[in-house]
Amino acid sequence: MIDESNDLKGDKQLAILVRCFESITAAAKTRILDMPICNGGTSEKIFNILNDSLKGLEIMWVASDN
C-alpha cells in the first residue's frame, strides 16, 4: 500500500506500508516500511521513488505488466 501526505515545508511524503499475516496470532498486521519524499505526482515518479526505496532496503521485487 502507498499513500501520500504533506509536511510543514510542503514536501510530499510517500508512505509505503506492508501488510503481512501473523500465523501465531492469526491476525493481519500493517506496518510502515518507508516514508520517502516524493514531490512529483506522476505514476512514473511514484514508481521510481518506490523502486529506489525497496532497493535501498534490499528488498527484491518484480514489477509486472499485468
C-alpha positions in Angstrom: 0.0 0.0 0.0 1.1 3.5 -0.6 -0.3 6.9 0.4 0.9 10.5 0.2 0.9 13.3 2.9 2.4 16.7 3.2 4.7 18.1 5.9 5.0 21.7 7.2 7.5 22.6 4.5 5.2 21.5 1.7 7.2 18.4 0.9 5.0 15.4 -0.1 5.9 12.1 1.6 5.1 8.7 0.2 4.1 6.3 2.9 5.0 2.8 1.9 3.1 0.2 4.0 3.4 -3.5 4.2 0.7 -5.9 5.3 1.5 -9.4 6.5 -0.3 -12.2 8.1 1.0 -13.4 11.5 0.2 -17.1 11.8 0.8 -17.3 15.6 -2.0 -14.7 16.3 -3.9 -15.4 13.1 -4.0 -11.6 12.5 -3.1 -9.3 9.6 -0.7 -6.6 10.6 0.1 -3.4 8.8 3.5 -1.7 9.3 5.2 1.3 7.8 8.1 0.3 5.6 9.4 3.7 4.5 8.4 7.3 4.0 10.5 8.9 1.3 9.9 12.5 0.0 8.0 12.4 -3.3 7.4 15.8 -4.7 6.2 14.6 -8.1 2.7 13.2 -8.7 3.2 11.3 -11.9 2.9 7.5 -11.9 6.5 7.3 -13.2 7.8 9.4 -10.4 5.9 7.4 -7.7 7.1 4.1 -9.3 10.8 5.4 -9.3 10.6 6.5 -5.6 9.0 3.2 -4.6 11.6 1.2 -6.6 14.5 3.2 -5.1 13.2 2.8 -1.6 12.8 -1.0 -2.0 16.3 -1.2 -3.5 17.7 0.8 -0.6 16.1 -1.6 1.9 17.5 -4.5 -0.2 14.0 -5.9 -0.9 13.9 -7.7 -4.2 10.7 -7.5 -6.2 9.5 -7.9 -9.8 7.3 -5.3 -11.5 4.6 -6.9 -13.5 2.9 -5.6 -16.7 -0.3 -7.4 -15.8 
